[in-house]
């Protein structure tokens, strides 16, 4: 079973990533690890490139923040020229249990006909994945994981995709920069009637929406959220009322926290940038 691991990093030192450490002490060789670097700061790009060269990891420079979809696609395009069975996706800061990679290999072997395998993912504050599509709504999924499931909506952290899935579903939509990249992909998984095997393993993901950062940073992050969520809704004909509910929730939280009206301007499209 030939696994490839893809880690997207942004303005962080990849040598500190718990994912890299877990992969190299378990089932993967350094040459099986791809680092897709979206960093905009030269010091991190240099650190990451040198680290990858010294340790035998594959380094892909996206020449700035290309967005999550393009970072994934650059690596997938690279891998199309290589031999491998499945691609594992991770964020740079996901905490990986010691049994994760052995669980992945066992699941791929036991369910050889299933193209997508997904872990449970939670943050210190909330359950994150898997969820389930009900119509175009995304709700919590609480069913048994004994058998492969249809209509699931999973996030990308820890997601395992067999190579052939990209021939069927396609790659990630580059019109989405950061948010709903994974759910848009799983909308197409659903259209093609592909099932998902939920693995009996849990990951801890530091979700960017859990905490506040700085006013400038949070406004910029909200501007991306507004743009991506509305783009996702237009692609899959999701109710504008349903989408605006989630946008309004985050808008209200930011407005209350910072006591400013700028989030409302972003919500209504009066201001296009979060700065």
Secondary structure, 3 states (H helix, E strand, C coil): CCEEEEEEECCCCHHHCHHHHHHHCCCCCHHHEEEEECCCCHHHHHHHHHHHHHHCCEEEECCCCCCHHHHHHHHHHHHCCCCCCEEEEEECCCECCCCHHHHHHHHHHHCCCCCEEEEEEECCCCEEECEEEECCEEEECCCCCCCCECCEECCCCCCEEECCHHHHHCCCCCCCCCCCHHHHHHHHHHHCCCCEEEEEEEEECCCCCCCCCCHHHHHHHHHHHHHHHHHHHHHHCCCHHHHHHHHHHHHHHHHHHHCCCHHHHHHCCCCCCCC
